[in-house]
Amino acid sequence: MKNPPLDPDVADAAPTDQILTAYDEQHVVTYIRLLQAEGEGADWREVARVVLHMDSAREPDRARSAYQSHLARAKWVTEQGRLLRGTDSK
C-alpha cells in the first residue's frame, strides 16, 4: 500500500463492502483520526467539521450520517478488514 493522503475528501457514505477497497486505503488517516476522536470523547459535530470537512450546523443530517458511516467503517477496517493492523487482508 502506498502512503495514504493525509486529509482526503470524503464521500457522504463510507463503503460497506465486506472487502477492503481503494477508498479504505486512501482514507486510513481519516479512519485513524475518527477512532482517536471517539476514544477521546470528542463531539461528533466537531469531528465532522475537522476530519470530514462537513458543516454540521448547515447540513446536520448529512454530516451526522457521514460521521456515523465513516466511524463504522473505521471500526470494521480495524476489526475485520485488518487494514490498520499491517497484515495482508487476503
C-alpha positions as CSV (number, residue, x, y, z in Angstrom):
1,M,0.0,0.0,0.0
2,K,1.3,3.5,-0.9
3,N,1.3,6.2,1.7
4,P,-2.3,7.4,2.0
5,P,-3.2,11.1,1.7
6,L,-3.2,12.9,5.0
7,D,-6.5,14.8,4.5
8,P,-8.5,13.4,1.6
9,D,-12.0,14.5,0.7
10,V,-14.7,12.1,1.9
11,A,-17.8,10.7,0.3
12,D,-21.2,11.2,2.0
13,A,-21.0,7.5,3.0
14,A,-18.1,5.1,3.5
15,P,-18.0,1.8,1.7
16,T,-20.0,-1.1,3.0
17,D,-18.2,-3.8,1.0
18,Q,-17.0,-6.8,3.0
19,I,-13.6,-6.4,1.4
20,L,-11.1,-3.6,1.7
21,T,-11.5,-1.0,-1.1
22,A,-9.3,1.6,-2.7
23,Y,-11.4,4.1,-0.8
24,D,-10.4,2.4,2.5
25,E,-6.7,2.5,1.6
26,Q,-7.0,6.2,0.7
27,H,-8.8,7.0,4.0
28,V,-6.6,5.2,6.5
29,V,-5.6,8.5,8.1
30,T,-9.3,9.6,8.2
31,Y,-10.2,6.4,10.0
32,I,-7.4,6.7,12.5
33,R,-8.5,10.3,13.3
34,L,-12.1,9.2,13.7
35,L,-11.1,6.4,16.1
36,Q,-8.8,8.7,18.1
37,A,-11.5,11.3,18.4
38,E,-14.1,8.8,19.6
39,G,-11.6,7.5,22.1
40,E,-11.1,11.0,23.4
41,G,-14.9,11.6,23.7
42,A,-14.9,14.3,21.0
43,D,-18.2,15.8,19.9
44,W,-19.2,14.3,16.6
45,R,-20.1,17.8,15.2
46,E,-16.5,19.0,15.8
47,V,-15.1,15.7,14.3
48,A,-17.3,16.1,11.2
49,R,-16.1,19.6,10.8
50,V,-12.4,19.0,11.3
51,V,-11.9,15.5,9.9
52,L,-14.7,15.1,7.4
53,H,-14.9,18.8,6.3
54,M,-18.7,18.9,6.8
55,D,-20.7,21.7,8.4
56,S,-23.0,20.0,11.0
57,A,-24.8,23.3,11.6
58,R,-25.7,23.8,7.9
59,E,-26.1,20.1,7.0
60,P,-26.7,18.2,10.2
61,D,-28.2,15.1,8.7
62,R,-25.5,14.8,6.0
63,A,-22.7,15.4,8.5
64,R,-24.1,13.0,11.1
65,S,-24.7,10.3,8.5
66,A,-21.2,10.7,7.1
67,Y,-19.7,10.7,10.5
68,Q,-21.5,7.5,11.6
69,S,-20.8,5.8,8.3
70,H,-17.1,6.5,8.4
71,L,-16.7,5.7,12.1
72,A,-18.5,2.3,11.5
73,R,-16.1,1.7,8.6
74,A,-13.1,2.6,10.6
75,K,-14.1,0.1,13.2
76,W,-14.7,-2.6,10.6
77,V,-11.4,-1.9,8.9
78,T,-9.6,-2.3,12.2
79,E,-11.6,-5.3,13.5
80,Q,-12.4,-7.2,10.3
81,G,-10.6,-5.7,7.4
82,R,-7.2,-5.7,9.2
83,L,-6.1,-2.7,7.1
84,L,-4.7,-0.9,10.1
85,R,-3.1,-4.0,11.6
86,G,-0.5,-4.2,8.9
87,T,-1.5,-7.8,7.9
88,D,-2.4,-9.0,4.4
89,S,-6.2,-8.9,4.1
90,K,-6.3,-11.8,1.6
